Amino acid sequence: MTAKNPMVSLLLWDVALPLAAYYGLRLTGQSEQVSLLAGAGAAAARITWVAVRDRSFDGFAALLAGVLGVGLVLSLVTGDTKFLLLKESFATATAAIVLLLSCFSRTPMVLVAVRAGSSAAKRAEIDRLGDEVPAFRRAFTRMSAMWGAALLLEAAVRVPLVYTLPADVMNGLSVILLLAVIGGLSLWSVRYAEKIQKKHTATV
């Protein structure tokens, strides 16, 4: 696994950077609105950079920007403490639904994201494999489905926890829960993507 692997690039820039901006600012005492705006801004900057550099659309960065944007909007809505904690579920459920719906198209979200994070030569290889090897595209459909299902489960699990645990406990647990799910998905995705790409590159 190297830094040139497009899946690693995806996770570092599309996932880690916006989340680091958000949670880093939260840890320094910044307001939730400022932190969400910074995270969404980092994702938007990534979209712009990829569009200018490669004339392509970074769908995964757009998805994360949308998730943070939903969180920002919900954070401005007045409500009780329980509702404010539940907004994380709204945001991750939104991402999950987009990922799952993309599985019914020829461009599952993870494939779009990996392609956007690749070099021109690697994008050409991905396009060729996608056109010539149906199993290659199906593998990325499975990855998108796994991300969508896991995020949807994470959103569902948070709901009963919000109503059974004290707010101060759930506030910290919510962050740990989301990072644990994304971390686990990230490790699995990198290994699975490497296996799939090596297999089909060697056999085509």
C-alpha positions in Angstrom: 0.0 0.0 0.0 1.5 3.3 -1.1 0.6 6.9 -1.1 0.0 6.6 -4.8 -2.9 4.3 -4.2 -6.1 6.2 -5.2 -8.1 4.7 -2.3 -5.5 6.0 0.2 -5.7 9.4 -1.5 -9.5 9.3 -1.3 -9.4 8.6 2.5 -6.7 11.1 3.3 -8.1 14.0 1.4 -11.9 13.4 1.0 -12.5 11.9 4.5 -9.7 12.7 6.9 -9.1 16.4 5.9 -12.7 17.6 6.4 -13.2 15.6 9.6 -9.9 16.8 11.0 -10.9 20.4 10.3 -14.3 19.8 12.1 -13.1 17.9 15.1 -9.8 19.8 15.4 -11.7 23.1 15.8 -14.2 21.5 18.2 -11.3 20.3 20.4 -9.9 23.8 20.5 -13.3 25.2 21.8 -14.7 26.6 18.5 -18.5 26.6 18.1 -20.2 23.8 16.3 -21.3 26.1 13.5 -17.7 27.3 12.8 -16.3 23.8 12.9 -19.0 22.4 10.5 -18.4 25.3 8.2 -14.6 24.7 8.2 -15.2 21.0 7.5 -17.6 21.7 4.7 -15.2 24.3 3.3 -12.3 21.8 3.3 -14.5 19.4 1.3 -15.6 22.2 -1.1 -11.9 23.2 -1.6 -11.1 19.6 -2.5 -14.0 19.5 -5.1 -12.7 22.8 -6.6 -9.1 21.5 -6.7 -10.0 18.3 -8.4 -12.3 20.1 -10.9 -9.5 22.5 -11.9 -6.7 20.0 -11.9 -8.4 17.1 -13.7 -11.7 18.5 -15.1 -13.6 15.9 -13.1 -16.0 15.8 -10.3 -15.1 14.5 -6.8 -18.3 12.9 -5.8 -17.1 11.6 -2.4 -15.9 15.1 -1.4 -19.2 16.5 -2.5 -21.0 13.9 -0.4 -19.0 14.7 2.7 -19.5 18.4 2.1 -23.2 17.8 1.9 -23.2 15.8 5.1 -21.4 18.6 7.0 -23.8 21.1 5.3 -26.8 19.2 6.6 -25.3 19.2 10.1 -24.7 22.9 9.8 -28.3 23.6 8.9 -29.6 21.4 11.6 -27.3 23.0 14.2 -29.0 26.3 13.5 -32.4 24.8 14.2 -33.5 25.4 17.8 -34.6 22.4 19.8 -33.9 20.4 22.9 -30.6 18.6 23.7 -31.9 15.3 22.4 -32.7 16.7 19.0 -29.3 18.4 18.7 -27.6 15.0 19.4 -29.9 13.3 16.8 -28.7 15.6 14.1 -25.6 13.5 13.6 -27.9 10.6 12.6 -29.7 12.8 10.0 -26.3 13.7 8.5 -24.9 10.2 8.3 -28.2 8.8 7.1 -28.2 11.3 4.3 -24.8 10.1 3.2 -25.9 6.4 3.5 -28.9 6.9 1.3 -26.8 8.6 -1.4 -24.3 5.8 -1.3 -26.9 3.1 -1.5 -28.8 4.8 -4.3 -25.6 5.1 -6.3 -25.4 1.3 -6.3 -28.2 1.2 -8.8 -26.3 3.3 -11.3 -23.3 2.5 -13.5 -21.2 4.9 -11.3 -21.3 3.8 -7.7 -20.1 6.6 -5.4 -16.9 4.9 -4.3 -15.9 4.3 -7.9 -16.6 8.0 -8.7 -14.5 9.1 -5.8 -11.5 6.7 -6.5 -11.5 7.8 -10.1 -11.5 11.5 -9.1 -8.6 10.9 -6.8 -6.5 9.1 -9.4 -3.9 10.3 -11.9 -4.9 10.6 -15.6 -3.2 7.3 -16.4 -5.0 5.6 -13.5 -8.3 7.1 -14.5 -7.9 5.6 -18.0 -7.1 2.2 -16.5 -10.2 2.4 -14.2 -12.4 3.4 -17.1 -11.0 0.5 -19.2 -11.6 -2.0 -16.4 -15.1 -0.6 -15.8 -16.0 -1.1 -19.4 -14.3 -4.4 -20.0 -14.7 -6.2 -16.7 -18.2 -6.1 -15.2 -16.8 -7.8 -12.0 -14.6 -4.8 -11.5 -17.5 -2.3 -11.4 -19.5 -4.7 -9.3 -16.7 -4.7 -6.7 -17.1 -1.0 -6.3 -20.8 -1.3 -6.1 -20.3 -3.7 -3.2 -17.9 -1.1 -1.5 -20.5 1.6 -1.9 -23.2 -0.7 -0.5 -21.0 -1.5 2.5 -20.3 2.2 3.2 -24.0 3.0 2.9 -25.2 0.1 5.0 -22.6 0.7 7.8 -23.4 4.5 7.9 -27.1 3.8 8.0 -26.6 1.3 10.8 -24.5 3.8 12.7 -27.2 6.4 12.3 -29.8 4.0 13.6 -27.8 2.8 16.6 -27.3 6.4 17.7 -31.0 7.0 18.1 -31.7 4.8 21.1 -28.4 5.8 22.7 -29.4 9.4 22.6 -32.5 8.6 24.6 -30.9 6.3 27.1 -27.6 7.9 27.9 -26.9 11.3 29.6 -26.3 14.1 27.1 -22.7 14.8 28.2 -21.8 11.1 27.7 -23.5 10.8 24.4 -21.8 13.9 23.1 -18.4 12.3 23.3 -19.7 8.8 22.4 -21.2 10.2 19.2 -17.8 11.3 17.9 -16.2 8.0 18.9 -18.9 6.0 17.2 -18.7 7.9 13.9 -14.9 7.8 13.8 -14.8 4.1 14.7 -17.2 3.3 11.8 -15.3 5.5 9.3 -12.0 4.1 10.5 -13.1 0.5 10.1 -14.6 1.2 6.7 -11.5 2.9 5.6 -9.2 0.1 6.5 -11.4 -2.5 4.8 -11.8 -0.3 1.7 -8.1 0.2 1.2 -7.4 -3.5 1.4 -10.4 -4.5 -0.7 -9.7 -1.9 -3.4 -6.0 -3.0 -3.6 -7.0 -6.7 -3.9 -9.7 -5.9 -6.6 -7.4 -3.7 -8.7 -4.5 -6.1 -8.6 -6.7 -9.0 -9.5 -8.3 -7.4 -12.5 -5.2 -5.6 -13.7 -3.4 -8.9 -13.8 -6.1 -10.8 -15.6 -7.1 -8.2 -18.3 
